[in-house]
Amino acid sequence: MDLADLSSVRRFAESWDRRIDVLINNAAVMMVPEGRTADGAELQIGTNHLGHFALTNLLLPAITDRVVTVVSKAHVFGRIDLDDLHWRRRRYSPMGAYAQSKLANLLFTRELQRRLAATGSRLALAADPGFAATDLARHTERPLLDVFLGVGIRLAAQGVERSARPILAATAADVGPATWIGPDGPFGLRGRPAVVRWPPATTDTYLGQRLWDLSARETGTDFAPVSTSVT
């Protein structure tokens, strides 16, 4: 499945015929040069948010327990521009586009939970791996940035096994709705999994609803809470 191609997402979802206990929305691209998805969306918001939005809605009838969306501290640099979500009028910023997509992940999580609350006991949770020593930023095509990120990883990042722990905790922990789990260390970059407080920018219900409506129009998918007879 290619999250940057909504027809691929739809084909995958239509072929799925089993129960899903936990869906983890983990795939992402980070700070890449300006690009477009198969559907014409800006590549980072299209992959990191719209692809997961469509996948979640299409699979939701089969999900029995929870949806975990992987988020990032980069959201603090993000701003949702509903009038120019795809950077057609703004000057493109690789970091700005990435940060917008990660803020969208958080708004999506809370709005999904708001909708799930009226339909049963399923959960929407956020999981922040912290600063992980992965090669996620390998496609920046900016040599100086690559050097900077490489030094940062060596000095401050934690290994992939530790970074996976908040995600694993979110899949199984006995927590309440719309819980955010991330590292408990300085600046949330590393440490043991712990519950994270939602900052005000991520709890704007009105913005979350408007982003949801726009995402529904752009993906042709929407909230589908009815359970199916999957096994």
C-alpha positions as CSV (number, residue, x, y, z in Angstrom):
1,M,0.0,0.0,0.0
2,D,1.2,3.5,-0.9
3,L,-0.1,6.1,1.5
4,A,0.7,8.8,-1.0
5,D,-1.8,7.3,-3.4
6,L,-5.4,7.2,-2.2
7,S,-6.4,4.7,-4.8
8,S,-3.8,2.3,-3.4
9,V,-5.1,3.0,0.1
10,R,-8.7,2.2,-1.0
11,R,-7.7,-1.0,-2.8
12,F,-5.9,-2.2,0.3
13,A,-8.8,-1.4,2.6
14,E,-11.3,-3.0,0.3
15,S,-9.2,-6.2,0.3
16,W,-9.1,-6.4,4.1
17,D,-11.5,-9.0,5.6
18,R,-10.2,-9.6,9.1
19,R,-10.6,-8.1,12.5
20,I,-8.1,-5.4,13.5
21,D,-7.4,-5.0,17.3
22,V,-5.0,-2.1,16.9
23,L,-4.2,0.1,13.9
24,I,-0.9,2.0,14.2
25,N,-0.5,4.9,11.9
26,N,3.2,5.1,11.8
27,A,4.4,5.8,8.2
28,A,5.9,9.2,7.4
29,V,8.1,11.3,5.2
30,M,10.1,14.1,6.8
31,M,11.4,17.4,5.5
32,V,11.5,16.3,1.9
33,P,11.8,18.7,-1.0
34,E,8.5,19.9,-2.4
35,G,6.6,17.2,-4.1
36,R,3.0,15.9,-4.7
37,T,1.1,12.8,-4.1
38,A,-0.6,10.8,-6.8
39,D,-3.7,12.9,-6.0
40,G,-2.0,16.3,-6.1
41,A,-1.6,16.9,-2.4
42,E,1.6,18.3,-0.9
43,L,3.6,15.2,-0.2
44,Q,4.0,15.5,3.6
45,I,0.5,16.4,4.5
46,G,-0.7,13.9,1.9
47,T,1.3,11.0,3.2
48,N,1.5,11.7,7.0
49,H,-2.1,12.9,7.4
50,L,-4.4,12.4,4.5
51,G,-3.2,8.8,3.8
52,H,-3.7,7.8,7.4
53,F,-7.0,9.7,7.6
54,A,-8.3,7.7,4.6
55,L,-6.9,4.4,5.8
56,T,-8.3,4.8,9.3
57,N,-11.8,5.7,8.1
58,L,-11.9,2.9,5.6
59,L,-10.7,0.3,8.1
60,L,-12.6,1.6,11.1
61,P,-15.5,-0.8,10.9
62,A,-13.0,-3.7,11.4
63,I,-11.1,-2.0,14.3
64,T,-12.2,-3.4,17.7
65,D,-9.9,-1.7,20.2
66,R,-7.9,1.4,19.3
67,V,-6.2,3.6,16.7
68,V,-2.7,4.7,17.6
69,T,-1.2,7.6,15.6
70,V,2.5,8.3,15.8
71,V,3.2,12.0,16.5
72,S,6.2,14.3,16.9
73,K,7.4,17.2,18.9
74,A,7.8,19.0,15.6
75,H,4.1,19.9,15.8
76,V,5.2,22.9,17.8
77,F,6.5,24.5,14.7
78,G,3.3,23.7,12.7
79,R,0.4,25.8,11.6
80,I,-2.7,24.4,9.9
81,D,-3.5,26.7,6.9
82,L,-6.9,25.4,5.8
83,D,-6.9,27.8,2.8
84,D,-3.5,26.6,1.6
85,L,-3.0,23.2,3.1
86,H,-0.9,22.1,0.1
87,W,1.5,25.0,-0.1
88,R,0.3,26.3,-3.5
89,R,0.4,29.9,-2.5
90,R,2.9,29.9,0.4
91,R,6.6,29.6,-0.2
92,Y,7.3,26.0,0.5
93,S,9.1,25.1,3.7
94,P,10.2,21.4,4.2
95,M,10.1,21.8,7.9
96,G,6.9,23.9,7.9
97,A,5.2,21.3,5.8
98,Y,6.4,18.4,8.1
99,A,5.4,20.3,11.2
100,Q,1.9,21.1,9.8
101,S,1.4,17.4,9.0
102,K,2.4,16.3,12.6
103,L,0.1,18.9,14.1
104,A,-2.6,17.5,11.8
105,N,-1.9,14.0,13.3
106,L,-2.7,15.4,16.8
107,L,-5.8,17.2,15.8
108,F,-7.0,14.1,13.9
109,T,-6.5,12.0,17.0
110,R,-8.6,14.2,19.2
111,E,-11.4,14.6,16.6
112,L,-11.4,10.9,16.0
113,Q,-11.8,10.2,19.7
114,R,-14.6,12.8,19.9
115,R,-16.5,10.8,17.2
116,L,-15.7,7.4,18.7
117,A,-17.0,8.5,22.1
118,A,-20.5,8.5,20.7
119,T,-20.2,5.0,19.3
120,G,-18.7,2.8,21.9
121,S,-15.4,2.1,23.8
122,R,-12.8,2.3,21.1
123,L,-9.8,4.6,21.7
124,A,-7.8,7.1,19.6
125,L,-4.4,7.6,21.1
126,A,-1.2,9.5,20.2
127,A,2.3,8.0,20.6
128,D,5.5,10.1,20.4
129,P,8.7,8.0,20.0
130,G,10.8,11.0,20.9
131,F,14.1,11.7,19.0
132,A,14.7,8.3,17.4
133,A,17.9,7.2,15.8
134,T,16.4,6.3,12.5
135,D,17.0,7.3,8.9
136,L,13.6,9.0,8.5
137,A,15.3,12.2,7.4
138,R,17.4,10.6,4.7
139,H,15.5,12.4,1.8
140,T,16.1,16.0,2.7
141,E,18.5,16.5,-0.2
142,R,20.2,19.3,1.9
143,P,23.8,18.3,2.8
144,L,24.2,20.8,5.6
145,L,20.9,19.7,7.2
146,D,21.9,16.1,6.9
147,V,25.1,16.8,8.8
148,F,23.2,18.7,11.5
149,L,20.7,15.9,11.9
150,G,23.5,13.3,12.0
151,V,25.3,15.2,14.8
152,G,22.0,15.6,16.7
153,I,21.2,11.9,16.4
154,R,24.6,11.0,17.8
155,L,24.3,13.4,20.7
156,A,20.6,13.3,21.7
157,A,18.7,10.5,20.0
158,Q,17.7,7.2,21.6
159,G,17.9,3.9,19.9
160,V,15.0,2.5,17.9
161,E,14.0,-0.1,20.5
162,R,13.6,2.6,23.2
163,S,11.8,4.8,20.7
164,A,9.4,2.0,20.0
165,R,8.3,1.7,23.7
166,P,5.8,4.6,23.7
167,I,4.2,3.2,20.6
168,L,4.0,-0.3,22.2
169,A,2.7,1.2,25.4
170,A,-0.1,3.0,23.5
171,T,-1.1,-0.3,21.9
172,A,-1.7,-2.1,25.2
173,A,-1.8,0.3,28.1
174,D,-5.0,0.6,30.2
175,V,-5.4,4.3,29.5
176,G,-8.3,6.7,28.9
177,P,-9.5,8.2,25.6
178,A,-7.3,10.6,23.7
179,T,-4.2,9.8,25.7
180,W,-0.8,10.9,24.5
181,I,2.2,8.7,25.4
182,G,5.8,9.8,24.9
183,P,9.2,9.8,26.6
184,D,9.4,11.3,30.1
185,G,12.9,12.7,29.7
186,P,14.1,16.3,29.0
187,F,12.1,18.0,26.3
188,G,10.4,14.7,25.6
189,L,13.3,13.6,23.4
190,R,14.1,10.4,25.2
191,G,13.1,8.4,28.3
192,R,10.5,5.9,29.5
193,P,6.9,6.0,28.2
194,A,4.7,8.4,30.2
195,V,1.5,10.3,29.6
196,V,2.0,13.6,27.9
197,R,0.0,16.7,28.5
198,W,-1.8,18.1,25.4
199,P,-0.7,21.7,24.7
200,P,-3.4,24.2,23.7
201,A,-2.5,24.3,20.0
202,T,-3.4,20.6,19.8
203,T,-6.8,20.8,21.5
204,D,-8.6,23.3,19.3
205,T,-11.8,21.4,18.7
206,Y,-13.2,23.8,16.1
207,L,-9.9,23.6,14.1
208,G,-10.0,19.8,14.4
209,Q,-13.5,19.6,13.1
210,R,-12.7,21.9,10.1
211,L,-9.5,19.9,9.3
212,W,-11.6,16.7,9.5
213,D,-14.2,18.1,7.1
214,L,-11.6,19.3,4.6
215,S,-9.8,15.9,4.9
216,A,-13.0,14.1,4.3
217,R,-13.7,16.1,1.1
218,E,-10.1,15.6,-0.2
219,T,-10.0,11.9,0.4
220,G,-13.6,10.9,-0.3
221,T,-13.7,9.1,3.1
222,D,-15.4,9.9,6.4
223,F,-16.2,8.5,9.8
224,A,-17.7,5.0,9.5
225,P,-18.3,3.6,13.0
226,V,-20.5,0.6,12.2
227,S,-18.8,-2.7,13.1
228,T,-18.5,-5.5,10.5
229,S,-18.6,-9.2,10.9
230,V,-14.9,-9.7,10.4
231,T,-13.1,-12.5,12.3
